[in-house]
Amino acid sequence: MKKKSAMTKGFTLIELMVALVILTILMGFAIPEVVNQINLAKFETQKSNVKEIKKAIDDYFKDRGRYPKRLKDLTDTTHPYFSEIPVDPVSGAADWEVAEKHNKNLWYRTSTTNYPGAPALWNPEPESSVYYVRPRPVSN
């Protein structure tokens, strides 16, 4: 019976390098997809947050007959519509702003009941009662 030499045990350097190259190629395809799915989840969370804000604004109007002057009014202690303002999953802040009529790129569109004399903060389009809100951009 022949004895196996030390050279025939284990993997060769070439085999290890080929395996490493294959793993690197597979990771090159997988990582961008994982990052894309994470970003999609954050986007869906933002859309959900905007819906929550719209509902809270509508409820505030139904209860008080006016719109809140600022989002912080939705967390007041007498009749809170939120325990806290929803957090933007991208920036990690609960700092939302309302679009000006001429600048609606990258804003979420939401609508609510309009009435004459609504606070300028909400900046509705009178013909459609549409509001545009987004998380306030992070300043570095």
DSSP file (Angstrom, degrees, kcal/mol; ACC not computed):
  #  RESIDUE AA STRUCTURE BP1 BP2  ACC     N-H-->O    O-->H-N    N-H-->O    O-->H-N    TCO  KAPPA ALPHA  PHI   PSI    X-CA   Y-CA   Z-CA
    1    1 A M              0   0    0      0, 0.0     2,-0.2     0, 0.0     0, 0.0   0.000 360.0 360.0 360.0 135.1    0.0    0.0    0.0
    2    2 A K        -     0   0    0      1,-0.0     2,-0.4     0, 0.0     0, 0.0  -0.571 360.0-131.7 -84.6 144.8    1.3    3.4   -1.0
    3    3 A K        -     0   0    0     -2,-0.2     2,-0.3     1,-0.0    -1,-0.0  -0.760  23.9-118.6 -91.1 141.1    1.6    6.2    1.5
    4    4 A K        -     0   0    0     -2,-0.4     2,-0.1     1,-0.1     5,-0.0  -0.606  29.2-127.9 -77.6 137.2    0.2    9.6    0.5
    5    5 A S    >   -     0   0    0     -2,-0.3     3,-1.3     1,-0.1     4,-0.3  -0.383  22.1-107.9 -79.9 164.5    2.7   12.3    0.4
    6    6 A A  G >  S+     0   0    0      1,-0.3     3,-0.8     2,-0.2    -1,-0.1   0.749 115.1  66.6 -63.1 -23.6    2.3   15.6    2.2
    7    7 A M  G 3  S+     0   0    0      1,-0.2    -1,-0.3     5,-0.0    -3,-0.0   0.722  95.0  55.1 -72.9 -21.4    1.8   17.3   -1.1
    8    8 A T  G <  S+     0   0    0     -3,-1.3     2,-0.3     4,-0.0    -1,-0.2   0.516  88.2  92.4 -92.4  -4.1   -1.5   15.5   -1.9
    9    9 A K  S <  S-     0   0    0     -3,-0.8     2,-0.0    -4,-0.3     0, 0.0  -0.711  85.5  -4.4 -90.6 141.3   -3.3   16.6    1.3
   10   10 A G  S    S-     0   0    0     -2,-0.3     2,-0.3     2,-0.0     0, 0.0  -0.249  98.0 -43.2  81.8-166.6   -5.4   19.7    1.4
   11   11 A F        -     0   0    0      1,-0.0     2,-0.1    -2,-0.0    -2,-0.1  -0.722  51.4-121.4-103.4 150.9   -6.0   22.4   -1.3
   12   12 A T     >  -     0   0    0     -2,-0.3     4,-2.1     1,-0.1     5,-0.2  -0.457  28.7-110.1 -83.1 163.8   -3.5   23.9   -3.6
   13   13 A L  H  > S+     0   0    0      1,-0.2     4,-2.3     2,-0.2     5,-0.2   0.876 119.6  54.3 -61.1 -38.1   -2.9   27.6   -3.6
   14   14 A I  H  > S+     0   0    0      2,-0.2     4,-2.5     1,-0.2    -1,-0.2   0.919 106.8  50.7 -62.8 -44.6   -4.5   27.8   -7.1
   15   15 A E  H  > S+     0   0    0      1,-0.2     4,-2.3     2,-0.2    -2,-0.2   0.905 111.2  48.4 -61.6 -41.4   -7.6   26.1   -5.9
   16   16 A L  H  X S+     0   0    0     -4,-2.1     4,-2.3     2,-0.2    -1,-0.2   0.900 111.5  49.7 -65.0 -40.3   -7.9   28.5   -3.0
   17   17 A M  H  X S+     0   0    0     -4,-2.3     4,-2.3     2,-0.2    -2,-0.2   0.901 110.4  50.0 -66.5 -40.1   -7.4   31.5   -5.3
   18   18 A V  H  X S+     0   0    0     -4,-2.5     4,-2.4     2,-0.2    -2,-0.2   0.924 111.3  49.0 -63.2 -44.4  -10.1   30.2   -7.7
   19   19 A A  H  X S+     0   0    0     -4,-2.3     4,-2.4     1,-0.2    -2,-0.2   0.904 111.3  50.2 -61.7 -41.0  -12.6   29.7   -4.8
   20   20 A L  H  X S+     0   0    0     -4,-2.3     4,-2.3     2,-0.2    -2,-0.2   0.895 110.0  49.9 -65.0 -40.8  -11.8   33.2   -3.5
   21   21 A V  H  X S+     0   0    0     -4,-2.3     4,-2.3     2,-0.2    -2,-0.2   0.916 110.8  49.8 -63.6 -43.3  -12.4   34.7   -7.0
   22   22 A I  H  X S+     0   0    0     -4,-2.4     4,-2.4     1,-0.2    -2,-0.2   0.927 111.7  48.1 -62.5 -44.9  -15.7   32.9   -7.4
   23   23 A L  H  X S+     0   0    0     -4,-2.4     4,-2.5     1,-0.2    -1,-0.2   0.898 110.5  52.1 -62.1 -40.4  -16.8   34.1   -3.9
   24   24 A T  H  X S+     0   0    0     -4,-2.3     4,-2.0     2,-0.2    -1,-0.2   0.910 109.8  48.7 -62.7 -42.8  -15.8   37.7   -4.8
   25   25 A I  H  X S+     0   0    0     -4,-2.3     4,-1.1     2,-0.2    -2,-0.2   0.927 111.7  49.2 -63.3 -45.3  -17.8   37.6   -8.0
   26   26 A L  H >X S+     0   0    0     -4,-2.4     4,-2.1     1,-0.2     3,-0.6   0.907 111.4  49.2 -61.3 -41.9  -20.9   36.3   -6.2
   27   27 A M  H 3X S+     0   0    0     -4,-2.5     4,-2.7     1,-0.2    -1,-0.2   0.849 102.9  62.4 -66.4 -32.6  -20.6   39.0   -3.5
   28   28 A G  H 3< S+     0   0    0     -4,-2.0    -1,-0.2     1,-0.2    -2,-0.2   0.815 111.3  38.4 -61.8 -29.7  -20.3   41.6   -6.3
   29   29 A F  H <X S+     0   0    0     -4,-1.1     4,-0.9    -3,-0.6    -2,-0.2   0.828 118.7  47.6 -85.9 -35.8  -23.7   40.6   -7.4
   30   30 A A  H  X S+     0   0    0     -4,-2.1     4,-2.2     2,-0.2     5,-0.2   0.903 102.9  58.4 -76.6 -42.6  -25.3   40.1   -4.0
   31   31 A I  H  X S+     0   0    0     -4,-2.7     4,-2.6     1,-0.2     5,-0.2   0.918 104.8  49.0 -61.1 -47.8  -24.2   43.2   -2.1
   32   32 A P  H  > S+     0   0    0      0, 0.0     4,-2.4     0, 0.0    -1,-0.2   0.886 111.8  51.0 -59.5 -35.4  -25.8   45.8   -4.5
   33   33 A E  H  X S+     0   0    0     -4,-0.9     4,-2.3     2,-0.2    -2,-0.2   0.905 110.1  48.6 -67.8 -40.3  -29.0   43.8   -4.4
   34   34 A V  H  X S+     0   0    0     -4,-2.2     4,-2.2     2,-0.2    -1,-0.2   0.929 112.3  48.5 -63.6 -44.9  -29.0   43.8   -0.6
   35   35 A V  H  X S+     0   0    0     -4,-2.6     4,-2.4     1,-0.2    -2,-0.2   0.903 110.5  52.1 -61.8 -40.9  -28.3   47.6   -0.5
   36   36 A N  H  X S+     0   0    0     -4,-2.4     4,-2.4    -5,-0.2    -1,-0.2   0.909 109.1  49.4 -61.4 -43.1  -31.1   48.1   -3.0
   37   37 A Q  H  X S+     0   0    0     -4,-2.3     4,-2.1     2,-0.2    -1,-0.2   0.878 109.9  51.4 -65.6 -37.4  -33.6   46.2   -0.8
   38   38 A I  H  X S+     0   0    0     -4,-2.2     4,-2.1     2,-0.2    -2,-0.2   0.926 111.0  48.0 -63.6 -44.4  -32.5   48.2    2.3
   39   39 A N  H  X S+     0   0    0     -4,-2.4     4,-2.3     1,-0.2    -2,-0.2   0.891 110.1  52.0 -64.7 -39.2  -33.1   51.4    0.4
   40   40 A L  H  X S+     0   0    0     -4,-2.4     4,-2.4     1,-0.2    -1,-0.2   0.898 108.6  51.2 -63.1 -39.8  -36.5   50.2   -0.8
   41   41 A A  H  X S+     0   0    0     -4,-2.1     4,-2.0     2,-0.2    -2,-0.2   0.901 110.1  49.1 -64.0 -40.5  -37.5   49.4    2.7
   42   42 A K  H  X S+     0   0    0     -4,-2.1     4,-2.3     2,-0.2    -2,-0.2   0.905 110.4  51.3 -64.8 -40.9  -36.5   52.9    3.9
   43   43 A F  H  X S+     0   0    0     -4,-2.3     4,-2.4     2,-0.2    -2,-0.2   0.917 109.9  49.0 -62.2 -43.9  -38.5   54.4    1.0
   44   44 A E  H  X S+     0   0    0     -4,-2.4     4,-2.2     1,-0.2    -1,-0.2   0.877 109.9  52.3 -64.1 -37.2  -41.6   52.4    2.0
   45   45 A T  H  X S+     0   0    0     -4,-2.0     4,-2.4     2,-0.2    -1,-0.2   0.908 108.5  50.8 -64.6 -41.3  -41.1   53.5    5.6
   46   46 A Q  H  X S+     0   0    0     -4,-2.3     4,-2.3     2,-0.2    -2,-0.2   0.924 109.6  50.1 -61.7 -43.8  -41.0   57.1    4.5
   47   47 A K  H  X S+     0   0    0     -4,-2.4     4,-1.9     1,-0.2    -1,-0.2   0.912 110.9  49.6 -61.2 -41.2  -44.2   56.7    2.5
   48   48 A S  H  X S+     0   0    0     -4,-2.2     4,-2.1     1,-0.2    -1,-0.2   0.900 108.8  52.6 -63.3 -41.0  -45.9   55.1    5.5
   49   49 A N  H  X S+     0   0    0     -4,-2.4     4,-2.5     1,-0.2    -2,-0.2   0.896 107.2  52.0 -62.0 -40.4  -44.7   58.0    7.7
   50   50 A V  H  X S+     0   0    0     -4,-2.3     4,-2.7     1,-0.2    -1,-0.2   0.905 108.4  51.3 -63.7 -40.2  -46.2   60.5    5.3
   51   51 A K  H  X S+     0   0    0     -4,-1.9     4,-2.4     2,-0.2    -1,-0.2   0.903 110.0  49.9 -62.6 -40.1  -49.5   58.7    5.4
   52   52 A E  H  X S+     0   0    0     -4,-2.1     4,-2.4     2,-0.2    -2,-0.2   0.912 110.8  49.1 -63.3 -42.4  -49.4   58.8    9.2
   53   53 A I  H  X S+     0   0    0     -4,-2.5     4,-2.5     2,-0.2    -2,-0.2   0.926 110.9  50.2 -63.3 -44.4  -48.7   62.6    9.2
   54   54 A K  H  X S+     0   0    0     -4,-2.7     4,-2.6     1,-0.2    -2,-0.2   0.928 111.3  48.4 -59.5 -45.8  -51.5   63.2    6.7
   55   55 A K  H  X S+     0   0    0     -4,-2.4     4,-2.7     1,-0.2    -1,-0.2   0.912 111.5  49.7 -62.2 -42.5  -54.0   61.2    8.9
   56   56 A A  H  X S+     0   0    0     -4,-2.4     4,-2.5     2,-0.2    -1,-0.2   0.895 110.8  49.8 -64.0 -39.5  -52.8   63.1   12.0
   57   57 A I  H  X S+     0   0    0     -4,-2.5     4,-2.4     2,-0.2    -2,-0.2   0.927 112.1  48.1 -64.5 -44.4  -53.3   66.4   10.2
   58   58 A D  H  X S+     0   0    0     -4,-2.6     4,-2.4     2,-0.2    -2,-0.2   0.925 112.9  47.9 -61.0 -45.0  -56.8   65.4    9.1
   59   59 A D  H  X S+     0   0    0     -4,-2.7     4,-2.3     2,-0.2     5,-0.2   0.901 110.3  52.2 -63.2 -41.1  -57.7   64.3   12.6
   60   60 A Y  H  X S+     0   0    0     -4,-2.5     4,-2.5     1,-0.2     6,-0.4   0.927 110.7  48.1 -59.3 -45.8  -56.4   67.5   14.1
   61   61 A F  H  X S+     0   0    0     -4,-2.4     4,-2.7     1,-0.2    -2,-0.2   0.913 110.7  50.9 -63.2 -42.7  -58.5   69.5   11.7
   62   62 A K  H  < S+     0   0    0     -4,-2.4    -1,-0.2     1,-0.2    -2,-0.2   0.894 116.4  41.2 -61.5 -40.2  -61.6   67.4   12.4
   63   63 A D  H  < S+     0   0    0     -4,-2.3    -2,-0.2    -5,-0.2    -1,-0.2   0.861 130.6  22.6 -76.2 -36.6  -61.2   67.9   16.2
   64   64 A R  H  < S-     0   0    0     -4,-2.5    -3,-0.2     2,-0.3    -2,-0.2   0.533  92.9-124.3-115.0  -9.3  -60.1   71.6   16.2
   65   65 A G  S  < S+     0   0    0     -4,-2.7     2,-0.3    -5,-0.3    -4,-0.2   0.652  84.4  69.6  74.7  13.4  -61.5   73.1   13.0
   66   66 A R  S    S-     0   0    0     -6,-0.4    -2,-0.3    -5,-0.1    -1,-0.2  -0.974  84.0-103.3-153.6 162.8  -58.0   74.3   12.0
   67   67 A Y        -     0   0    0     -2,-0.3     2,-0.1     1,-0.1    -9,-0.1  -0.589  45.4 -98.4 -87.0 153.4  -54.7   72.9   10.8
   68   68 A P        -     0   0    0      0, 0.0     3,-0.1     0, 0.0    54,-0.1  -0.409  20.6-135.9 -68.7 148.5  -51.8   72.7   13.2
   69   69 A K  S    S+     0   0    0      1,-0.2     2,-0.3    -2,-0.1    52,-0.1   0.791  87.8   4.4 -74.7 -27.0  -49.2   75.6   12.9
   70   70 A R  S >  S-     0   0    0      1,-0.1     3,-1.6    52,-0.0     4,-0.3  -0.976  77.9-108.0-151.7 159.3  -46.4   73.0   13.1
   71   71 A L  G >  S+     0   0    0     -2,-0.3     3,-2.1     1,-0.3     4,-0.2   0.810 113.2  70.0 -61.6 -29.7  -46.0   69.3   13.3
   72   72 A K  G >  S+     0   0    0      1,-0.3     3,-1.8     2,-0.2    -1,-0.3   0.790  85.6  69.4 -58.9 -27.2  -45.0   69.5   16.9
   73   73 A D  G X  S+     0   0    0     -3,-1.6     3,-1.1     1,-0.3    -1,-0.3   0.731  86.4  68.0 -63.2 -20.7  -48.6   70.5   17.7
   74   74 A L  G <  S+     0   0    0     -3,-2.1     7,-3.1    -4,-0.3     8,-1.5   0.583  98.6  50.7 -75.8  -8.4  -49.6   66.9   16.8
   75   75 A T  G <  S+     0   0    0     -3,-1.8    -1,-0.2     5,-0.2    -2,-0.2   0.204  78.6 138.3-111.5  14.3  -47.8   65.6   19.9
   76   76 A D    <   -     0   0    0     -3,-1.1     6,-0.1     3,-0.2     3,-0.1  -0.135  59.6-121.4 -61.6 161.1  -49.4   68.0   22.4
   77   77 A T  S    S+     0   0    0      1,-0.2    -1,-0.1     2,-0.2     6,-0.0   0.728 101.5  63.9 -80.6 -22.1  -50.4   66.5   25.8
   78   78 A T  S    S-     0   0    0      1,-0.2    -1,-0.2     0, 0.0    -2,-0.0   0.900 130.5  -7.5 -72.2 -39.1  -54.1   67.3   25.7
   79   79 A H  S    S-     0   0    0     -3,-0.1    -1,-0.2     0, 0.0    -3,-0.2  -0.496  80.0-162.0-154.5  77.7  -55.0   65.2   22.7
   80   80 A P        -     0   0    0      0, 0.0    -5,-0.2     0, 0.0     3,-0.1  -0.390  16.8-171.0 -71.4 138.8  -51.9   63.7   21.0
   81   81 A Y  S    S+     0   0    0     -7,-3.1     2,-0.3     1,-0.3    -6,-0.2   0.583  83.5  22.1 -96.8 -17.6  -52.1   62.4   17.5
   82   82 A F        -     0   0    0     -8,-1.5    -1,-0.3    -6,-0.1     3,-0.2  -0.980  64.1-142.0-140.2 148.4  -48.6   61.0   17.8
   83   83 A S  S    S-     0   0    0      1,-0.4     2,-0.3    -2,-0.3    -1,-0.1   0.811  98.6  -9.2 -75.1 -31.5  -46.6   60.0   20.8
   84   84 A E  S    S-     0   0    0     -3,-0.1    -1,-0.4   -10,-0.1     3,-0.1  -0.968  88.7 -88.4-156.7 155.9  -43.8   61.5   18.7
   85   85 A I        -     0   0    0     -2,-0.3   -13,-0.0    -3,-0.2   -36,-0.0  -0.420  59.1 -95.7 -64.3 136.8  -43.4   62.7   15.1
   86   86 A P        -     0   0    0      0, 0.0     2,-0.4     0, 0.0    -1,-0.1  -0.217  40.5-121.6 -56.4 143.8  -42.4   59.7   12.8
   87   87 A V        -     0   0    0      7,-0.1     7,-0.3    -3,-0.1   -38,-0.1  -0.700  16.3-120.2 -91.2 136.7  -38.6   59.4   12.2
   88   88 A D     >  -     0   0    0      5,-3.2     4,-2.6    -2,-0.4     5,-0.3  -0.649  19.1-147.1 -71.8 121.4  -37.2   59.6    8.8
   89   89 A P  T  4 S+     0   0    0      0, 0.0    -1,-0.1     0, 0.0   -46,-0.1   0.702  92.9  52.3 -67.9 -17.2  -35.4   56.2    8.3
   90   90 A V  T  4 S+     0   0    0    -48,-0.1   -47,-0.0     3,-0.1    -2,-0.0   0.945 124.1  21.2 -82.3 -51.9  -32.7   57.8    6.1
   91   91 A S  T  4 S-     0   0    0      2,-0.2     3,-0.1    45,-0.0    -1,-0.1   0.708  93.8-131.5 -90.3 -21.0  -31.6   60.7    8.3
   92   92 A G     <  +     0   0    0     -4,-2.6     2,-0.3     1,-0.3    -5,-0.0   0.570  68.6 118.2  80.2   8.1  -32.8   59.3   11.6
   93   93 A A        -     0   0    0     -5,-0.3    -5,-3.2    43,-0.1    -1,-0.3  -0.740  65.1-142.0-108.2 156.1  -34.4   62.7   12.4
   94   94 A A        +     0   0    0     -2,-0.3     2,-0.7    -7,-0.3    -9,-0.1  -0.304  63.2 123.8-105.3  46.2  -38.1   63.6   13.0
   95   95 A D        +     0   0    0     41,-0.2    41,-3.9    -7,-0.1     2,-0.3  -0.889  35.0 174.1-115.4 100.9  -37.7   66.8   11.1
   96   96 A W  E     -A  135   0A   0     -2,-0.7     2,-0.3    39,-0.3   -25,-0.2  -0.757   9.8-163.7-106.6 151.6  -40.1   67.2    8.2
   97   97 A E  E     -A  134   0A   0     37,-2.7    37,-1.9    -2,-0.3     2,-0.4  -0.911  17.2-122.9-131.9 162.5  -40.7   70.2    6.0
   98   98 A V  E     -A  133   0A   0     -2,-0.3    35,-0.2    35,-0.2    25,-0.1  -0.856  30.8-116.4-107.7 139.2  -43.4   71.3    3.6
   99   99 A A        -     0   0    0     33,-3.4     2,-0.3    -2,-0.4    33,-0.2  -0.337  18.9-123.1 -73.4 150.8  -42.6   72.1    0.0
  100  100 A E    >   -     0   0    0      3,-0.4     3,-1.8     1,-0.1    -1,-0.1  -0.636  34.0-108.0 -83.3 155.3  -43.0   75.4   -1.6
  101  101 A K  T 3  S+     0   0    0      1,-0.3     3,-0.1    -2,-0.3    -1,-0.1   0.819 116.7  49.1 -56.8 -34.3  -45.4   75.4   -4.6
  102  102 A H  T 3  S+     0   0    0      1,-0.2     2,-0.4     2,-0.0    -1,-0.3   0.513 107.0  57.8 -86.9  -3.3  -42.6   75.9   -7.1
  103  103 A N    <   +     0   0    0     -3,-1.8    -3,-0.4     1,-0.1    -1,-0.2  -0.788  52.8 138.7-132.2  90.2  -40.3   73.1   -5.7
  104  104 A K    >   +     0   0    0     -2,-0.4     3,-1.2    -3,-0.1     2,-0.2   0.294  27.1 127.9-117.2   8.8  -41.8   69.7   -5.7
  105  105 A N  T 3  S+     0   0    0      1,-0.3     3,-0.1     3,-0.0    -2,-0.0  -0.472  82.6   4.3 -69.4 136.7  -39.0   67.4   -6.8
  106  106 A L  T 3  S+     0   0    0      1,-0.2     2,-0.3    -2,-0.2    -1,-0.3   0.764 100.9 128.1  62.5  29.2  -38.3   64.5   -4.5
  107  107 A W    <   -     0   0    0     -3,-1.2     2,-0.4    27,-0.1    -1,-0.2  -0.833  61.9-117.4-110.7 152.5  -41.2   65.3   -2.2
  108  108 A Y  E     -B  133   0A   0     25,-2.8    25,-2.2    -2,-0.3     2,-0.5  -0.735  28.2-134.8 -86.5 138.0  -44.0   63.0   -1.1
  109  109 A R  E     +B  132   0A   0     -2,-0.4     2,-0.3    23,-0.2    23,-0.2  -0.807  34.5 158.4 -97.2 129.1  -47.4   64.0   -2.2
  110  110 A T  E     -B  131   0A   0     21,-3.2    21,-4.4    -2,-0.5     2,-0.3  -0.970  20.8-152.1-142.3 157.5  -50.2   63.9    0.3
  111  111 A S  E     +B  130   0A   0     -2,-0.3     2,-0.3    19,-0.3    19,-0.2  -0.921  13.9 171.6-132.7 158.9  -53.6   65.7    0.4
  112  112 A T        -     0   0    0     17,-1.8     2,-0.1    -2,-0.3   -57,-0.1  -0.947  47.6 -64.9-154.2 170.1  -55.9   66.8    3.1
  113  113 A T        -     0   0    0     -2,-0.3     2,-0.3     1,-0.1    16,-0.1  -0.386  51.9-150.0 -63.1 134.8  -59.1   68.8    3.5
  114  114 A N        +     0   0    0     -2,-0.1    -1,-0.1    12,-0.1    -3,-0.0  -0.788  17.9 176.0-105.4 150.6  -58.5   72.5    2.6
  115  115 A Y    >   -     0   0    0     -2,-0.3     3,-1.3     0, 0.0     2,-0.0  -0.986  41.3 -86.1-147.6 154.2  -60.3   75.4    4.0
  116  116 A P  T 3  S+     0   0    0      0, 0.0     0, 0.0     0, 0.0     0, 0.0  -0.335 113.1  25.9 -59.9 136.9  -60.0   79.2    3.5
  117  117 A G  T 3  S+     0   0    0      1,-0.2     3,-0.1   -51,-0.0    -3,-0.0   0.624  78.9 163.6  86.2  13.8  -57.4   80.7    5.9
  118  118 A A    <   -     0   0    0     -3,-1.3    -1,-0.2     1,-0.1     5,-0.1  -0.377  53.0 -87.4 -61.4 144.1  -55.3   77.5    6.3
  119  119 A P    >>  -     0   0    0      0, 0.0     3,-1.3     0, 0.0     4,-0.5  -0.206  30.0-126.4 -56.0 142.7  -51.9   78.3    7.8
  120  120 A A  G >4 S+     0   0    0      1,-0.3     3,-0.9     2,-0.2    -2,-0.1   0.744 101.7  78.2 -62.3 -23.0  -49.3   79.2    5.2
  121  121 A L  G 34 S+     0   0    0      1,-0.3    -1,-0.3     2,-0.1   -23,-0.1   0.869  92.7  48.9 -54.6 -38.4  -47.1   76.6    6.7
  122  122 A W  G <4 S-     0   0    0     -3,-1.3    10,-0.3   -54,-0.1    -1,-0.3   0.694  89.5-159.8 -80.9 -16.9  -49.0   73.8    5.0
  123  123 A N    <<  -     0   0    0     -3,-0.9     9,-0.2    -4,-0.5    -3,-0.1   0.846  16.3-171.0  46.2  52.9  -48.8   75.6    1.7
  124  124 A P        -     0   0    0      0, 0.0     7,-0.2     0, 0.0    -1,-0.1  -0.328  30.2-118.0 -72.9 156.8  -51.7   73.8    0.0
  125  125 A E  B >>> -C  130   0A   0      5,-1.1     4,-3.1     1,-0.2     3,-1.6  -0.870  27.1-146.4 -87.2 112.3  -52.6   74.1   -3.6
  126  126 A P  T 345S+     0   0    0      0, 0.0    -1,-0.2     0, 0.0   -12,-0.1   0.808  92.2  55.6 -55.4 -33.9  -56.1   75.6   -3.3
  127  127 A E  T 345S+     0   0    0      1,-0.2    -2,-0.0    -3,-0.1     0, 0.0   0.767 128.3  13.4 -73.1 -22.4  -57.4   73.9   -6.4
  128  128 A S  T <45S-     0   0    0     -3,-1.6    -1,-0.2     2,-0.1     3,-0.1   0.500  88.0-129.1-130.8  -6.9  -56.5   70.4   -5.2
  129  129 A S  T  <5 +     0   0    0     -4,-3.1   -17,-1.8     1,-0.2     2,-0.4   0.886  53.6 156.2  55.4  41.4  -55.7   70.6   -1.5
  130  130 A V  E   < -CB 125 111A   0     -5,-0.5    -5,-1.1   -19,-0.2     2,-0.3  -0.836  24.3-165.9-102.2 135.7  -52.4   68.7   -2.2
  131  131 A Y  E     - B   0 110A   0    -21,-4.4   -21,-3.2    -2,-0.4     2,-0.5  -0.881   9.4-149.9-117.3 150.5  -49.5   69.1    0.1
  132  132 A Y  E     + B   0 109A   0     -2,-0.3   -33,-3.4   -10,-0.3     2,-0.3  -0.983  23.3 170.1-121.9 121.6  -45.9   68.0   -0.5
  133  133 A V  E     +AB  98 108A   0    -25,-2.2   -25,-2.8    -2,-0.5   -35,-0.2  -0.920   4.4 167.0-128.8 155.5  -43.8   67.0    2.5
  134  134 A R  E     -A   97   0A   0    -37,-1.9   -37,-2.7    -2,-0.3     2,-0.2  -0.978  45.9 -83.2-156.0 161.8  -40.4   65.4    2.9
  135  135 A P  E     -A   96   0A   0      0, 0.0   -39,-0.3     0, 0.0     3,-0.1  -0.506  58.8-101.6 -65.2 139.9  -37.8   64.7    5.6
  136  136 A R        -     0   0    0    -41,-3.9   -41,-0.2    -2,-0.2   -43,-0.1  -0.446  45.5-103.3 -64.0 132.5  -35.7   67.8    6.0
  137  137 A P        -     0   0    0      0, 0.0     2,-0.4     0, 0.0    -1,-0.1  -0.242  36.0-110.1 -58.4 144.7  -32.4   67.3    4.3
  138  138 A V        -     0   0    0     -3,-0.1     2,-0.5     2,-0.0     0, 0.0  -0.623  28.2-146.5 -77.6 128.7  -29.5   66.5    6.6
  139  139 A S              0   0    0     -2,-0.4    -1,-0.0     1,-0.1    -3,-0.0  -0.848 360.0 360.0 -98.8 131.4  -27.0   69.4    6.8
  140  140 A N              0   0    0     -2,-0.5    -1,-0.1     0, 0.0    -2,-0.0   0.456 360.0 360.0 -87.7 360.0  -23.3   68.3    7.2
